Amino acid sequence: SLQCSGGGISLADMRRQLSAASIRVLATACGSDSQMRAMVCGAPDGAIRIFDIPADQLAAATRAGFRPLSELPGAVREPCR
């Protein structure tokens, strides 16, 4: 999501994208990539959506545009805003 733009795609909408790709969502969470960034409207805000899925569905989730949390080593779970 981008700064000053209302939070990006909702957790529920992203979950629906996974469900539409026949990917079973076991749990959901919000988080941050923990990267430092300038405060500028239109720049990324670091907010992420986290979905726990079965390991055997990772390739399908990647094809649907999602990435493994392991690609963001500093990521932390935070309360959804």
Secondary structure as UniProt FT lines:
FT   TURN            3..6
FT   HELIX           11..20
FT   TURN            21..22
FT   STRAND          27..32
FT   TURN            41..42
FT   STRAND          47..52
FT   HELIX           55..57
FT   HELIX           58..63
FT   TURN            64..65
FT   HELIX           69..71
FT   TURN            73..74
FT   STRAND          76..78
//
